[in-house]
Amino acid sequence: MNETLELSKMVGLLVPLIILQLILMIIALVLCVKTEETRGPKLMWVLIIIFGQLIGPIAFFLFGRRQA
């Protein structure tokens, strides 16, 4: 019974993080595709966004986009 309680607490913490990660990834991928110029090749940023988990999309938002 105690293990079930621990598992439910872990799931309750992980689900919002997973949802946040997916939302950030989708937004970053859409912006990467729509942006005309990025700092570096777009393919590199797509791979960083997809495989970089939570840090990849944040890195794109901070460093990948060129400001006009």
Phi and psi restraints in degrees (range 20) as a CNS / XPLOR table:
assign (resid 1 and name C) (resid 2 and name N)
       (resid 2 and name CA) (resid 2 and name C) 1.0 -66.6 20.0 2
assign (resid 2 and name N) (resid 2 and name CA)
       (resid 2 and name C) (resid 3 and name N) 1.0 -36.1 20.0 2
assign (resid 2 and name C) (resid 3 and name N)
       (resid 3 and name CA) (resid 3 and name C) 1.0 -66.4 20.0 2
assign (resid 3 and name N) (resid 3 and name CA)
       (resid 3 and name C) (resid 4 and name N) 1.0 -36.1 20.0 2
assign (resid 3 and name C) (resid 4 and name N)
       (resid 4 and name CA) (resid 4 and name C) 1.0 -65.1 20.0 2
assign (resid 4 and name N) (resid 4 and name CA)
       (resid 4 and name C) (resid 5 and name N) 1.0 -39.4 20.0 2
assign (resid 4 and name C) (resid 5 and name N)
       (resid 5 and name CA) (resid 5 and name C) 1.0 -64.5 20.0 2
assign (resid 5 and name N) (resid 5 and name CA)
       (resid 5 and name C) (resid 6 and name N) 1.0 -42.0 20.0 2
assign (resid 5 and name C) (resid 6 and name N)
       (resid 6 and name CA) (resid 6 and name C) 1.0 -63.8 20.0 2
assign (resid 6 and name N) (resid 6 and name CA)
       (resid 6 and name C) (resid 7 and name N) 1.0 -42.3 20.0 2
assign (resid 6 and name C) (resid 7 and name N)
       (resid 7 and name CA) (resid 7 and name C) 1.0 -64.8 20.0 2
assign (resid 7 and name N) (resid 7 and name CA)
       (resid 7 and name C) (resid 8 and name N) 1.0 -41.1 20.0 2
assign (resid 7 and name C) (resid 8 and name N)
       (resid 8 and name CA) (resid 8 and name C) 1.0 -66.9 20.0 2
assign (resid 8 and name N) (resid 8 and name CA)
       (resid 8 and name C) (resid 9 and name N) 1.0 -34.6 20.0 2
assign (resid 8 and name C) (resid 9 and name N)
       (resid 9 and name CA) (resid 9 and name C) 1.0 -66.6 20.0 2
assign (resid 9 and name N) (resid 9 and name CA)
       (resid 9 and name C) (resid 10 and name N) 1.0 -41.5 20.0 2
assign (resid 9 and name C) (resid 10 and name N)
       (resid 10 and name CA) (resid 10 and name C) 1.0 -64.7 20.0 2
assign (resid 10 and name N) (resid 10 and name CA)
       (resid 10 and name C) (resid 11 and name N) 1.0 -43.0 20.0 2
assign (resid 10 and name C) (resid 11 and name N)
       (resid 11 and name CA) (resid 11 and name C) 1.0 -64.1 20.0 2
assign (resid 11 and name N) (resid 11 and name CA)
       (resid 11 and name C) (resid 12 and name N) 1.0 -39.7 20.0 2
assign (resid 11 and name C) (resid 12 and name N)
       (resid 12 and name CA) (resid 12 and name C) 1.0 -62.9 20.0 2
assign (resid 12 and name N) (resid 12 and name CA)
       (resid 12 and name C) (resid 13 and name N) 1.0 -28.1 20.0 2
assign (resid 12 and name C) (resid 13 and name N)
       (resid 13 and name CA) (resid 13 and name C) 1.0 -85.3 20.0 2
assign (resid 13 and name N) (resid 13 and name CA)
       (resid 13 and name C) (resid 14 and name N) 1.0 -34.6 20.0 2
assign (resid 13 and name C) (resid 14 and name N)
       (resid 14 and name CA) (resid 14 and name C) 1.0 -78.5 20.0 2
assign (resid 14 and name N) (resid 14 and name CA)
       (resid 14 and name C) (resid 15 and name N) 1.0 -34.6 20.0 2
assign (resid 14 and name C) (resid 15 and name N)
       (resid 15 and name CA) (resid 15 and name C) 1.0 -60.2 20.0 2
assign (resid 15 and name N) (resid 15 and name CA)
       (resid 15 and name C) (resid 16 and name N) 1.0 -47.6 20.0 2
assign (resid 15 and name C) (resid 16 and name N)
       (resid 16 and name CA) (resid 16 and name C) 1.0 -63.1 20.0 2
assign (resid 16 and name N) (resid 16 and name CA)
       (resid 16 and name C) (resid 17 and name N) 1.0 -34.7 20.0 2
assign (resid 16 and name C) (resid 17 and name N)
       (resid 17 and name CA) (resid 17 and name C) 1.0 -66.5 20.0 2
assign (resid 17 and name N) (resid 17 and name CA)
       (resid 17 and name C) (resid 18 and name N) 1.0 -40.1 20.0 2
assign (resid 17 and name C) (resid 18 and name N)
       (resid 18 and name CA) (resid 18 and name C) 1.0 -66.2 20.0 2
assign (resid 18 and name N) (resid 18 and name CA)
       (resid 18 and name C) (resid 19 and name N) 1.0 -41.7 20.0 2
assign (resid 18 and name C) (resid 19 and name N)
       (resid 19 and name CA) (resid 19 and name C) 1.0 -64.0 20.0 2
assign (resid 19 and name N) (resid 19 and name CA)
       (resid 19 and name C) (resid 20 and name N) 1.0 -43.6 20.0 2
assign (resid 19 and name C) (resid 20 and name N)
       (resid 20 and name CA) (resid 20 and name C) 1.0 -60.3 20.0 2
assign (resid 20 and name N) (resid 20 and name CA)
       (resid 20 and name C) (resid 21 and name N) 1.0 -43.3 20.0 2
assign (resid 20 and name C) (resid 21 and name N)
       (resid 21 and name CA) (resid 21 and name C) 1.0 -61.4 20.0 2
assign (resid 21 and name N) (resid 21 and name CA)
       (resid 21 and name C) (resid 22 and name N) 1.0 -44.8 20.0 2
assign (resid 21 and name C) (resid 22 and name N)
       (resid 22 and name CA) (resid 22 and name C) 1.0 -65.6 20.0 2
assign (resid 22 and name N) (resid 22 and name CA)
       (resid 22 and name C) (resid 23 and name N) 1.0 -41.1 20.0 2
assign (resid 22 and name C) (resid 23 and name N)
       (resid 23 and name CA) (resid 23 and name C) 1.0 -63.3 20.0 2
assign (resid 23 and name N) (resid 23 and name CA)
       (resid 23 and name C) (resid 24 and name N) 1.0 -47.1 20.0 2
assign (resid 23 and name C) (resid 24 and name N)
       (resid 24 and name CA) (resid 24 and name C) 1.0 -61.4 20.0 2
assign (resid 24 and name N) (resid 24 and name CA)
       (resid 24 and name C) (resid 25 and name N) 1.0 -40.7 20.0 2
assign (resid 24 and name C) (resid 25 and name N)
       (resid 25 and name CA) (resid 25 and name C) 1.0 -64.3 20.0 2
assign (resid 25 and name N) (resid 25 and name CA)
       (resid 25 and name C) (resid 26 and name N) 1.0 -44.2 20.0 2
assign (resid 25 and name C) (resid 26 and name N)
       (resid 26 and name CA) (resid 26 and name C) 1.0 -64.8 20.0 2
assign (resid 26 and name N) (resid 26 and name CA)
       (resid 26 and name C) (resid 27 and name N) 1.0 -45.6 20.0 2
assign (resid 26 and name C) (resid 27 and name N)
       (resid 27 and name CA) (resid 27 and name C) 1.0 -62.4 20.0 2
assign (resid 27 and name N) (resid 27 and name CA)
       (resid 27 and name C) (resid 28 and name N) 1.0 -43.8 20.0 2
assign (resid 27 and name C) (resid 28 and name N)
       (resid 28 and name CA) (resid 28 and name C) 1.0 -64.6 20.0 2
assign (resid 28 and name N) (resid 28 and name CA)
       (resid 28 and name C) (resid 29 and name N) 1.0 -40.3 20.0 2
assign (resid 28 and name C) (resid 29 and name N)
       (resid 29 and name CA) (resid 29 and name C) 1.0 -65.8 20.0 2
assign (resid 29 and name N) (resid 29 and name CA)
       (resid 29 and name C) (resid 30 and name N) 1.0 -42.0 20.0 2
assign (resid 29 and name C) (resid 30 and name N)
       (resid 30 and name CA) (resid 30 and name C) 1.0 -63.6 20.0 2
assign (resid 30 and name N) (resid 30 and name CA)
       (resid 30 and name C) (resid 31 and name N) 1.0 -45.6 20.0 2
assign (resid 30 and name C) (resid 31 and name N)
       (resid 31 and name CA) (resid 31 and name C) 1.0 -64.4 20.0 2
assign (resid 31 and name N) (resid 31 and name CA)
       (resid 31 and name C) (resid 32 and name N) 1.0 -37.5 20.0 2
assign (resid 31 and name C) (resid 32 and name N)
       (resid 32 and name CA) (resid 32 and name C) 1.0 -63.7 20.0 2
assign (resid 32 and name N) (resid 32 and name CA)
       (resid 32 and name C) (resid 33 and name N) 1.0 -42.4 20.0 2
assign (resid 32 and name C) (resid 33 and name N)
       (resid 33 and name CA) (resid 33 and name C) 1.0 -68.4 20.0 2
assign (resid 33 and name N) (resid 33 and name CA)
       (resid 33 and name C) (resid 34 and name N) 1.0 -40.2 20.0 2
assign (resid 33 and name C) (resid 34 and name N)
       (resid 34 and name CA) (resid 34 and name C) 1.0 -77.1 20.0 2
assign (resid 34 and name N) (resid 34 and name CA)
       (resid 34 and name C) (resid 35 and name N) 1.0 -25.0 20.0 2
assign (resid 34 and name C) (resid 35 and name N)
       (resid 35 and name CA) (resid 35 and name C) 1.0 -71.6 20.0 2
assign (resid 35 and name N) (resid 35 and name CA)
       (resid 35 and name C) (resid 36 and name N) 1.0 132.7 20.0 2
assign (resid 35 and name C) (resid 36 and name N)
       (resid 36 and name CA) (resid 36 and name C) 1.0 -70.2 20.0 2
assign (resid 36 and name N) (resid 36 and name CA)
       (resid 36 and name C) (resid 37 and name N) 1.0 -47.2 20.0 2
assign (resid 36 and name C) (resid 37 and name N)
       (resid 37 and name CA) (resid 37 and name C) 1.0 -126.1 20.0 2
assign (resid 37 and name N) (resid 37 and name CA)
       (resid 37 and name C) (resid 38 and name N) 1.0 137.4 20.0 2
assign (resid 37 and name C) (resid 38 and name N)
       (resid 38 and name CA) (resid 38 and name C) 1.0 -123.7 20.0 2
assign (resid 38 and name N) (resid 38 and name CA)
       (resid 38 and name C) (resid 39 and name N) 1.0 165.1 20.0 2
assign (resid 38 and name C) (resid 39 and name N)
       (resid 39 and name CA) (resid 39 and name C) 1.0 -83.1 20.0 2
assign (resid 39 and name N) (resid 39 and name CA)
       (resid 39 and name C) (resid 40 and name N) 1.0 91.3 20.0 2
assign (resid 39 and name C) (resid 40 and name N)
       (resid 40 and name CA) (resid 40 and name C) 1.0 109.5 20.0 2
assign (resid 40 and name N) (resid 40 and name CA)
       (resid 40 and name C) (resid 41 and name N) 1.0 171.3 20.0 2
assign (resid 40 and name C) (resid 41 and name N)
       (resid 41 and name CA) (resid 41 and name C) 1.0 -66.3 20.0 2
assign (resid 41 and name N) (resid 41 and name CA)
       (resid 41 and name C) (resid 42 and name N) 1.0 143.8 20.0 2
assign (resid 41 and name C) (resid 42 and name N)
       (resid 42 and name CA) (resid 42 and name C) 1.0 -63.2 20.0 2
assign (resid 42 and name N) (resid 42 and name CA)
       (resid 42 and name C) (resid 43 and name N) 1.0 -37.2 20.0 2
assign (resid 42 and name C) (resid 43 and name N)
       (resid 43 and name CA) (resid 43 and name C) 1.0 -60.3 20.0 2
assign (resid 43 and name N) (resid 43 and name CA)
       (resid 43 and name C) (resid 44 and name N) 1.0 -40.1 20.0 2
assign (resid 43 and name C) (resid 44 and name N)
       (resid 44 and name CA) (resid 44 and name C) 1.0 -61.0 20.0 2
assign (resid 44 and name N) (resid 44 and name CA)
       (resid 44 and name C) (resid 45 and name N) 1.0 -44.4 20.0 2
assign (resid 44 and name C) (resid 45 and name N)
       (resid 45 and name CA) (resid 45 and name C) 1.0 -67.5 20.0 2
assign (resid 45 and name N) (resid 45 and name CA)
       (resid 45 and name C) (resid 46 and name N) 1.0 -37.1 20.0 2
assign (resid 45 and name C) (resid 46 and name N)
       (resid 46 and name CA) (resid 46 and name C) 1.0 -61.7 20.0 2
assign (resid 46 and name N) (resid 46 and name CA)
       (resid 46 and name C) (resid 47 and name N) 1.0 -44.0 20.0 2
assign (resid 46 and name C) (resid 47 and name N)
       (resid 47 and name CA) (resid 47 and name C) 1.0 -65.6 20.0 2
assign (resid 47 and name N) (resid 47 and name CA)
       (resid 47 and name C) (resid 48 and name N) 1.0 -39.7 20.0 2
assign (resid 47 and name C) (resid 48 and name N)
       (resid 48 and name CA) (resid 48 and name C) 1.0 -64.2 20.0 2
assign (resid 48 and name N) (resid 48 and name CA)
       (resid 48 and name C) (resid 49 and name N) 1.0 -42.1 20.0 2
assign (resid 48 and name C) (resid 49 and name N)
       (resid 49 and name CA) (resid 49 and name C) 1.0 -63.8 20.0 2
assign (resid 49 and name N) (resid 49 and name CA)
       (resid 49 and name C) (resid 50 and name N) 1.0 -43.7 20.0 2
assign (resid 49 and name C) (resid 50 and name N)
       (resid 50 and name CA) (resid 50 and name C) 1.0 -73.5 20.0 2
assign (resid 50 and name N) (resid 50 and name CA)
       (resid 50 and name C) (resid 51 and name N) 1.0 -47.3 20.0 2
assign (resid 50 and name C) (resid 51 and name N)
       (resid 51 and name CA) (resid 51 and name C) 1.0 -93.4 20.0 2
assign (resid 51 and name N) (resid 51 and name CA)
       (resid 51 and name C) (resid 52 and name N) 1.0 -6.8 20.0 2
assign (resid 51 and name C) (resid 52 and name N)
       (resid 52 and name CA) (resid 52 and name C) 1.0 -86.3 20.0 2
assign (resid 52 and name N) (resid 52 and name CA)
       (resid 52 and name C) (resid 53 and name N) 1.0 10.9 20.0 2
assign (resid 52 and name C) (resid 53 and name N)
       (resid 53 and name CA) (resid 53 and name C) 1.0 52.3 20.0 2
assign (resid 53 and name N) (resid 53 and name CA)
       (resid 53 and name C) (resid 54 and name N) 1.0 -123.5 20.0 2
assign (resid 53 and name C) (resid 54 and name N)
       (resid 54 and name CA) (resid 54 and name C) 1.0 -82.0 20.0 2
assign (resid 54 and name N) (resid 54 and name CA)
       (resid 54 and name C) (resid 55 and name N) 1.0 -28.2 20.0 2
assign (resid 54 and name C) (resid 55 and name N)
       (resid 55 and name CA) (resid 55 and name C) 1.0 -78.0 20.0 2
assign (resid 55 and name N) (resid 55 and name CA)
       (resid 55 and name C) (resid 56 and name N) 1.0 -30.5 20.0 2
assign (resid 55 and name C) (resid 56 and name N)
       (resid 56 and name CA) (resid 56 and name C) 1.0 -58.9 20.0 2
assign (resid 56 and name N) (resid 56 and name CA)
       (resid 56 and name C) (resid 57 and name N) 1.0 -52.8 20.0 2
assign (resid 56 and name C) (resid 57 and name N)
       (resid 57 and name CA) (resid 57 and name C) 1.0 -62.9 20.0 2
assign (resid 57 and name N) (resid 57 and name CA)
       (resid 57 and name C) (resid 58 and name N) 1.0 -38.2 20.0 2
assign (resid 57 and name C) (resid 58 and name N)
       (resid 58 and name CA) (resid 58 and name C) 1.0 -64.8 20.0 2
assign (resid 58 and name N) (resid 58 and name CA)
       (resid 58 and name C) (resid 59 and name N) 1.0 -39.8 20.0 2
assign (resid 58 and name C) (resid 59 and name N)
       (resid 59 and name CA) (resid 59 and name C) 1.0 -63.2 20.0 2
assign (resid 59 and name N) (resid 59 and name CA)
       (resid 59 and name C) (resid 60 and name N) 1.0 -38.7 20.0 2
assign (resid 59 and name C) (resid 60 and name N)
       (resid 60 and name CA) (resid 60 and name C) 1.0 -64.1 20.0 2
assign (resid 60 and name N) (resid 60 and name CA)
       (resid 60 and name C) (resid 61 and name N) 1.0 -43.9 20.0 2
assign (resid 60 and name C) (resid 61 and name N)
       (resid 61 and name CA) (resid 61 and name C) 1.0 -62.3 20.0 2
assign (resid 61 and name N) (resid 61 and name CA)
       (resid 61 and name C) (resid 62 and name N) 1.0 -37.3 20.0 2
assign (resid 61 and name C) (resid 62 and name N)
       (resid 62 and name CA) (resid 62 and name C) 1.0 -82.8 20.0 2
assign (resid 62 and name N) (resid 62 and name CA)
       (resid 62 and name C) (resid 63 and name N) 1.0 -41.8 20.0 2
assign (resid 62 and name C) (resid 63 and name N)
       (resid 63 and name CA) (resid 63 and name C) 1.0 -117.4 20.0 2
assign (resid 63 and name N) (resid 63 and name CA)
       (resid 63 and name C) (resid 64 and name N) 1.0 -22.1 20.0 2
assign (resid 63 and name C) (resid 64 and name N)
       (resid 64 and name CA) (resid 64 and name C) 1.0 -81.8 20.0 2
assign (resid 64 and name N) (resid 64 and name CA)
       (resid 64 and name C) (resid 65 and name N) 1.0 -34.3 20.0 2
assign (resid 64 and name C) (resid 65 and name N)
       (resid 65 and name CA) (resid 65 and name C) 1.0 -84.3 20.0 2
assign (resid 65 and name N) (resid 65 and name CA)
       (resid 65 and name C) (resid 66 and name N) 1.0 140.9 20.0 2
assign (resid 65 and name C) (resid 66 and name N)
       (resid 66 and name CA) (resid 66 and name C) 1.0 -92.6 20.0 2
assign (resid 66 and name N) (resid 66 and name CA)
       (resid 66 and name C) (resid 67 and name N) 1.0 135.2 20.0 2
assign (resid 66 and name C) (resid 67 and name N)
       (resid 67 and name CA) (resid 67 and name C) 1.0 -86.5 20.0 2
assign (resid 67 and name N) (resid 67 and name CA)
       (resid 67 and name C) (resid 68 and name N) 1.0 132.8 20.0 2
